[in-house]
């Protein structure tokens, strides 16, 4: 594996992590706001 390959692999993994974090943040927001939206907040 060349340095270029390693760099590309790390970039890919980081972008996947960023995506996962954004998804979890959205999920948390929805779950946090759900009781309010359901009229229980």
MDTraj code that builds the backbone (N, CA, C; nanometers):
import mdtraj as md
import numpy as np

residues = "UNK UNK UNK UNK UNK UNK UNK UNK UNK UNK UNK UNK UNK UNK UNK UNK UNK UNK UNK UNK UNK UNK UNK UNK UNK UNK UNK UNK UNK UNK UNK UNK UNK UNK UNK UNK UNK UNK UNK UNK UNK".split()
xyz = np.array([
    [0.0856, -0.1197, 0.0000],
    [0.0000, 0.0000, 0.0000],
    [0.0894, 0.1250, 0.0000],
    [0.0674, 0.2111, -0.0959],
    [0.1494, 0.3325, -0.1046],
    [0.0972, 0.4368, -0.0057],
    [0.1766, 0.5402, 0.0151],
    [0.1351, 0.6508, 0.1030],
    [0.0066, 0.7147, 0.0510],
    [-0.0022, 0.7231, -0.0821],
    [-0.1210, 0.7814, -0.1450],
    [-0.2458, 0.6977, -0.1132],
    [-0.2295, 0.5657, -0.1201],
    [-0.3403, 0.4754, -0.0871],
    [-0.3827, 0.4918, 0.0585],
    [-0.2825, 0.4998, 0.1466],
    [-0.3115, 0.5154, 0.2895],
    [-0.3873, 0.6454, 0.3151],
    [-0.3428, 0.7514, 0.2485],
    [-0.4084, 0.8818, 0.2639],
    [-0.5525, 0.8762, 0.2138],
    [-0.5709, 0.8155, 0.0986],
    [-0.7063, 0.8042, 0.0413],
    [-0.7951, 0.7214, 0.1332],
    [-0.7411, 0.6144, 0.1887],
    [-0.8164, 0.5283, 0.2798],
    [-0.8569, 0.6047, 0.4061],
    [-0.7636, 0.6796, 0.4618],
    [-0.7935, 0.7585, 0.5821],
    [-0.8988, 0.8648, 0.5534],
    [-0.8864, 0.9308, 0.4379],
    [-0.9859, 1.0318, 0.3998],
    [-1.1246, 0.9704, 0.3893],
    [-1.1299, 0.8518, 0.3284],
    [-1.2574, 0.7818, 0.3134],
    [-1.3163, 0.7488, 0.4508],
    [-1.2337, 0.6931, 0.5386],
    [-1.2807, 0.6559, 0.6722],
    [-1.3287, 0.7782, 0.7497],
    [-1.2551, 0.8890, 0.7378],
    [-1.2959, 1.0114, 0.8076],
    [-1.4276, 1.0653, 0.7542],
    [-1.4453, 1.0590, 0.6229],
    [-1.5709, 1.1101, 0.5669],
    [-1.6878, 1.0212, 0.6093],
    [-1.6636, 0.8891, 0.6211],
    [-1.7679, 0.7983, 0.6712],
    [-1.8027, 0.8326, 0.8158],
    [-1.7012, 0.8610, 0.8967],
    [-1.7243, 0.8961, 1.0371],
    [-1.8032, 1.0265, 1.0453],
    [-1.7654, 1.1241, 0.9648],
    [-1.8379, 1.2514, 0.9621],
    [-1.9850, 1.2286, 0.9293],
    [-2.0086, 1.1439, 0.8306],
    [-2.1454, 1.1134, 0.7899],
    [-2.2222, 1.0469, 0.9044],
    [-2.1582, 0.9502, 0.9697],
    [-2.2232, 0.8801, 1.0804],
    [-2.2555, 0.9762, 1.1950],
    [-2.1632, 1.0663, 1.2242],
    [-2.1852, 1.1642, 1.3312],
    [-2.3036, 1.2547, 1.2970],
    [-2.3096, 1.3012, 1.1737],
    [-2.4215, 1.3864, 1.1323],
    [-2.5550, 1.3128, 1.1435],
    [-2.5548, 1.1850, 1.1025],
    [-2.6770, 1.1047, 1.1135],
    [-2.7204, 1.0919, 1.2596],
    [-2.6254, 1.0647, 1.3477],
    [-2.6573, 1.0499, 1.4899],
    [-2.7053, 1.1814, 1.5504],
    [-2.6455, 1.2923, 1.5074],
    [-2.6899, 1.4224, 1.5574],
    [-2.8339, 1.4489, 1.5162],
    [-2.8669, 1.4167, 1.3912],
    [-3.0045, 1.4345, 1.3439],
    [-3.1010, 1.3461, 1.4228],
    [-3.0597, 1.2218, 1.4445],
    [-3.1418, 1.1271, 1.5192],
    [-3.1668, 1.1780, 1.6618],
    [-3.0617, 1.2262, 1.7251],
    [-3.0752, 1.2803, 1.8608],
    [-3.1717, 1.3978, 1.8642],
    [-3.1596, 1.4842, 1.7658],
    [-3.2474, 1.6006, 1.7565],
    [-3.3936, 1.5560, 1.7453],
    [-3.4178, 1.4593, 1.6570],
    [-3.5538, 1.4094, 1.6385],
    [-3.6081, 1.3475, 1.7671],
    [-3.5262, 1.2648, 1.8312],
    [-3.5710, 1.1980, 1.9533],
    [-3.5932, 1.2978, 2.0664],
    [-3.5071, 1.4008, 2.0727],
    [-3.5204, 1.5019, 2.1776],
    [-3.6483, 1.5839, 2.1571],
    [-3.6777, 1.6130, 2.0313],
    [-3.7931, 1.6981, 2.0012],
    [-3.9246, 1.6206, 1.9927],
    [-3.9163, 1.4893, 1.9850],
    [-4.0364, 1.4088, 1.9646],
    [-4.1452, 1.4324, 2.0698],
    [-4.1124, 1.4309, 2.2001],
    [-4.2187, 1.4525, 2.3006],
    [-4.2921, 1.5868, 2.2801],
    [-4.2176, 1.6902, 2.2433],
    [-4.2798, 1.8208, 2.2172],
    [-4.3771, 1.8119, 2.0997],
    [-4.3297, 1.7469, 1.9933],
    [-4.4125, 1.7337, 1.8736],
    [-4.5348, 1.6469, 1.8984],
    [-4.5211, 1.5497, 1.9878],
    [-4.6305, 1.4592, 2.0168],
    [-4.7282, 1.5201, 2.1198],
    [-4.6950, 1.6411, 2.1635],
    [-4.7847, 1.7111, 2.2565],
    [-4.7650, 1.6728, 2.4025],
    [-4.6507, 1.6168, 2.4333],
    [-4.6246, 1.5753, 2.5709],
    [-4.5186, 1.6608, 2.6398],
    [-4.4712, 1.7624, 2.5685],
    [-4.3583, 1.8360, 2.6226],
    [-4.3941, 1.9617, 2.6944],
])
top = md.Topology()
chain = top.add_chain()
for i, resn in enumerate(residues, 1):
    res = top.add_residue(resn, chain, resSeq=i)
    for name in ("N", "CA", "C"):
        top.add_atom(name, md.element.get_by_symbol(name[0]), res)
traj = md.Trajectory(xyz[None], top)
